[in-house]
Amino acid sequence: MKLDIIAFGAHPDDVELGCGGTIAKEIALGKKVGIIDLTRGELGTRGSVAIRNQEADAAAKILGVSIRENLDMRDGFFVNDEPHQLEIIKMIRKYKPEIVLCNAIEDRHIDHGKGSKLVSDACFLSGLVKIETEINQVKQRAWRPKIVYHYIQWKDITPDFVVDITGFNDKRKAAILAYSSQFYNANSKEPETPIATKNFLESLNYRVQNFGRLIGTDYAEGFTVERYLGVNSLSDLI
């Protein structure tokens, strides 16, 4: 299956928190989108791997993605080296996306910045024909996505562009809240974490509302780029 977009996340819920509205909108526009998680989030303070797997499946169904896979890298300890790059290269060559979305370039959680660079490097290497990979004993052809964009997470990074997600914010929030083990619940006996506070739960709209305000819409999600953006006409901008 060829996908138009793959969104990578270091942990299940990274993609939903960073670009869930954009994914929902692109799917509504007819694009085929997939999510690939690098880890199971097994070091997370709350919940368990089994619960997180169920939540990730539920979120994927809400968004309507074509595929969701997990590369089973070690939460907290994966590195940007050849074995890890090759696992991502296999996914890129398998699904041949035109666009790749990945973690914030810098963030509070160390896996976010690491995951960002790992995926970006793998996207470049995937286009080199002398790097040989195979899946199920079938050799893969080189493939390099046209562009890599980085979504924004915990830190307030200034975006290079924003995507209007007005009309898709409810679906975005539903996909995020599918991870009920991770977020604030007044009756929960689990330890409190930075994302399991009432403040964080209420903040889910703050950033997307502000980005929307700045472009004259209700909601928007921000991204950073690795190279200049190009438009065919000034009228392409909103």
N, C-alpha and C positions, 0 to 999 in steps of 0.2 A: 504493500500500500504506500502510495506517495502522499505525503502530507505537505500542506502549504506552510505550516508553522509548527515548530516544536518549542514548548516552554519547559526549560529545565529548572529544577529547584533542588537545593541541597537537602531540604527536608520536605516531607509531605506538609502542606499548607503554605509553603513559601510562595508558590505560584498563585494560589488563590488570593493571598494577602497582597501580592505585588501587582498582579495584572489580570485578576479574575474577570473584571469588567471588560477589558480589552478582548480577552479570549471569547467571552460570551458574544460580544458584538461581531467579531470576525466570523464566528460560526454562523451567526444570523445572516451575515453577508454572503454565506456560501463557502467559506474557507474550511478546509479540513485541518483540524488542530489536534495535536497530541501533547501529553504531559509526560515527562520523564523525571522521576525523583532519583537523586543520587543515593540517598540513604533511607532507612526506615525511621529515622528519628529516634533510635533506640535509647539514646542518652537523655531524652526529654524527661523532665522531673515528673510530669503528670501523665497518667494513662499508661498504655503499654503498646508494644509493637502490634499485637493482635487488634487492639482497639483502633490504633492509628491506621492500620490497613483498611479496616471497615470504613473509617471516616473518609479516607482518600478515595475509596471506591464510590462512596455516596456523593462526595463533592464532584467527582468526574462525571457522574450521571446528571447532576444538576447543571453543570456547564455544558454538557453534551459533546465532550471531546471524543474523537475517534478511537484513541488508544491511551492507556496509561501504563507505563512500565516502571519498574524500580531496579536500579543497578546494584543494590545491596552493598554499596561501599560503606566503610566504617564511619558511623556518625562521630564527628569530632576529630577523627584521625586520618581521613583520606587526604592524599597529597596530590600535587600537580606533577605527576611523573608519567613515564611511558605506559606502564600497565593501565593506569586510570584513564589516560588519554585514549588509549586504544579501545577501551570499553565504550567511550562516548563516540569515537569515530565510527564504530560498528553501528551505532544507532543512527548517526547522521547518514551513513551510506545506506542503511536499511530503509529509511523513510524519506530521504532526499528533500528536506525542507528548503524553501526559498528564504525563510526568515527564522532566526533562532532568538528566543527570549531567554535571559538567564539572570541570575542573582545580581544584587546591587554590587557595584565595584568596591564598596567599602561599607562595613556595617558593624553593629555591636557584636553579633555572633561571628566567630572566626570562620565558620564554615561558609558564610555567605560570600565574603571576599575571595576565599579559596575556590569555591565553586564557580564564581564568576570568571576567574582567570583560567581555571581548568577547562571550562566549556569553550571559552573564547579561543584558547590555544588549540583545542581539539578541532574546532571548526576550520581553522586554517590548515592544520595538518591533514585533515580529511580530504583536502583537494590535491594532495601530493600522490601521484600515481605509483611511486616507488615504495610507499607504505602499503603493505599487503595485509588485508584482513579477510576473514571469512566467517560466515554464520552457517551452521549445520553443514559444514564441509563444502559450502558453495562460496567461491571467491567473490568479493565485492568490488564494484567499480568506484573509483575516486568520485567524491562529490563535495563541493564546498558551497555552503549557503551564501546567498547574495549579501546578507547583512546580519549583524548581531546587535541586538538592543538589550540594555540592562534596565530592569525595573527597579523601583525604589522601595526600600523596606523600612527599617527602624529609623535610621538617620535621615535628617532632612537634607537630602542632596538636591541641588538645583537641577531640574530636568533640562534636557536639550530640546525636548518637544513633549507635548501632552496629547493624549487621545481622548476625545469627547466620548464618555460612556453614559451619557444621559439616556435613560430608558433601560439600562442594563445594570444599574446599581443594586436593585433588589436581588437579582440573580447572583451578583457578586457577593453580597452579604450572606445569602443563603448558602453559597458554596463555602464561605469562610466558617459560618456557624455550624456547618456539618461536622467540624472538628470540635465537638462539644466538650471533649475531655481537656482541651487546651485552654479554654477561655473561662471567664468569670462566671461562677455560679454560687450564689449566696449560701446554698445548702451543701456545697462540696466540702469534703474532708481532706482534699488533696492540698499539698503545700502551695503557697502563693508564688507565682513567677511573674516576671515583667509583663507577659502577655495575658496573664490570668487575673488582672486587676479590673475593677469596674471602670477605671479611667481609660484603660486600653480598649475595653469593649465599646465604650462610648466614643472613642476616638476613631473608630473605623470609618466614620464619615468625614472627619475633619479635613484630612489631606485632599481627598477626592473632591470635596466641596470647594476647597480653596483653589485647587487647580482649575476647577470648572469656572469659578468666579473670575479668574484671571483671563479666561478666554471667552467670557460671556455665555457660558452654559451652566447647567446645574452640577454636573460631575465630570471629572476627568482623571486619568491616570498618567503619571509622568515616567519618562524613560531618558536614559543617557545613551550616547552613541559613541562609536569608535572612529567614525570618519564623518566628513561633512554630509549633511542631508542635501538632496537636490530636488527641486520641483520644476515642473514643466512651465508653470505660469504663476504669477503672483496671486492669481485667483484661486490657486489650489489651497491657499491658506485660509483659515477661518478666524 
